[in-house]
Amino acid sequence: MPYRITMLNRVICQVWLWSLFATLGLFCGSLALAADAHHVSPNAKTPKILWKVQSPQNTIYLAGSIHVLQERHYPLHHVFDDAFNKSSRVIFEVDLDELSSPLAQMHMVKKGLYLNGETLVSVLSPESYAIAKGNLTTLGLKIENFHRMKPWMTATAVMALELQKLGFESAYGVDRHFFEKAQATGKAIQELETVEFQLDLFAKLSASMQEKFLLQTLEELKNLGTQVSEMVKAWKKGNVQELETLLAGMDEYPELNQAIVINRNHDWLPHVEEALQETEPVFIVVGALHLLGKEGLVAILKEKGYEVQQL
């Protein structure tokens, strides 16, 4: 019991972060999050994962976030601050202060733990359980400590622990950076979703998808600490093509991709277009994958006739 409660306290905010890592494609095919070897100057003259979108009425800025970074990745390029400073309000995926609330913890327990007597032993196939146990042992963890966590929660908790080992902190996430800056400057803040909704993205996945999610996550985590951070470097360089290549693995999991990426893009679109009808600029921060690809917000807005420019 004490260990389980400690684990919950450690991952309560990280579960949301991992759900967004999944939207960044880090679950499917490229978990490249180790510290990048070459620091990129914040003033380097390269485009960023930031777009200016204009309608006849207004201008908005779409910033693609990486939700966990290291302190050394700051300061960000001034183009982000320039866009933020020009904007009257800021939109995020979720109210970041809600993540650590008692209500969020209650939702975590309700949606992430087995409360009916089931455990990983009873829900995973014997083969999958053996594989998961072996991979957790390789990471220095005991599967028994995760028995009461559902497969998606187990994957989330382990990912959070491994990221912490590498020194990646949610405190340095791009969204957290601008959330705190918005609070400090008194800008209006709007969220697109609730924490409960984001937890449900995984809690409502089919049992087979949750099992695949767990096994794939544990398999790819084996080399997490030794991989070069292609994704962070590509993000810092503003290299859309490279990011799209790194994140292409999401297509191999259509159920997850539909729930985590595509559906949400379309749910958010009315809010984005509403901002484009206002009279003062708006700064919008969402996971980078939501802005990329044929079904990303950038492509959708271009198709709808808005003027879109990568900054």
Secondary structure by P-SEA (a helix, b strand, c coil): caaaaaaaaacaaaaaaaaaaaaacccccccccccccbbbbccccccccbbbbbcccbbbbbbbbccccccccccccaaaaaaaaacccccccccccccccaaaaaaaaacccccccccccccccaaaaaaaaaaaaaacccccccccccaaaaaaaaaaaaaaaacccccccaaaaaaaaaaaaccbbbbcccaaaaaaccccccaaaaaaaaaaaaaaacccccccaaaaaaaaaccaaaaaaaaccccccaaaaaaccaaaaaaaaaaaaaaaaccbbbbbbcccccccccccaaaaaaaaccccccc
